[in-house]
Amino acid sequence: MTEINEHTDRQTPDFMAWLQSALFNRKAVEYFHPLLTALNPLSGPELKAQVLGVYSETNSAKRLRLKPRDNWNGFLPGQYISITLEVNGKNIQRHYSICSELALWENEGLIDIAVQQAPNGEMSNWIAHHIKSNAVIRISQATGEFTSKENATPKLFIAGGSGITAIFSMLINRDSDDPAPTVIYTARGEGNHLFKNQLTHLNDTKMKTRNNLVNNQTNDNAPSVILHDSIDGRLNEKTIREYCPDLADRSIYICGSHKFTSGINQILSDIGIEKEAIHSEAFINSGDLHTTATLPSSDSLIEFTRSKTQIQDTRNKTVLELAEAAQLNPKAGCRSGICHQCKCRKTSGIVMNALTGVESSSGMEDIQACISFPIGHVKIEL
């Protein structure tokens, strides 16, 4: 009996491994992963974060406090993360700038993001109405090159709408010995300036920060803070010079919509500001793609070669929208030309980039399906 027991004990690991493989064709860790996930939502190899709180910043913006799992690497002020959620049965990915202090991450392992509702924004509206504390969401590592460069040159920050989030991160994490920056911040409608109270409080002597929230009226309670409602007029050369007379001596950081950043860059170019002094980051809502550039006015023929599918009526539709209409289930993420997850191979034909208005060559090349509009006969490997 002793010999049998010893033999059985020696053979058990190999037998169990064989049985496990035969029955489940997977490793034990894979088999138990769903159970572990139920016990600890942050377990598993994916990058995830738990939502610890949802707070209203304005009537149309939420601040989410997140606890990333241990394999998240941290961030630099100005960087953003990608968030992936399942909305209406499909995975959607969007990018949101981190808007919290480094100390919050370093001491407590927490970060904040701010989500501004967009009129046609699938994810932003879902978050506004459905996201709850304790929810677990998929995130990415922090990324982005729109970060404050360490130098002795004073800075001018120009923000439009939710573009303030990346700039706010730079402001609250700046070295107190840095030269005092100027911030020009415009938003549409009263009460739509994000972080209004926090920005006002940055004017204390310890931070040595001078903030201009651009408006046509001066806030008597905070003389250095001026609010601007873009309904009363957009920023122009006159207002920028008025609130920052020495802008030619500053490093300039611009963040906002594609239309906003393009306009400000053009103003600065007309003034004569060197390109090397300007750093900008633009975002675009997927619903705005159709108004960013002049779209092809006639029908095109798009041919998806792998699936042997053709679509004739292509007006005002991106390659991604056409592929989805054909139920090809193309891979997609941000739908705004940032994440490149929708990249696919164009074998022939011309497409127009909705962000730049530039037409491609007619030869083979990789394109971003979410911002590409077909012109004429186009063949895509999908």
Buried (B, 14 or more C-beta within 10 A) or exposed (E): EEEEEEEEEEEEEEEEEEEBEEEEEEEEEEEEBEEEBEEEBBBBEEBBBBBBBBEEBBEBBBBBBBBBBEEBEBBBBBBBBBBBBEBEEEEBBBBBBBBBBBEBBEEEBBBBBBBBBBEEBBBBBBBBEEBEEEBBBBBBBBBBEBBBEEEEEBBBBBBBBBBBBBBBBBBBBBEEEBBBBBBBBBBBEEEBBBBBEBBBBBBEEEBBBBBBBBBEEEBEEBEBBBBBBBEEEBBEEEBBBEBBEEBBEBBBBBBBBBBBBBBBBEBBEEEEBEEEBBBBBBBBBBBBBBEBBEBBEEEBBBBBBEBEBEBEEBEEBBBBBBBBEBEBEBEBBBBBBBBEBBEBBBEBBBBBBBBEEEEBEBEEEEBBBBBBBBBBBBBBEB
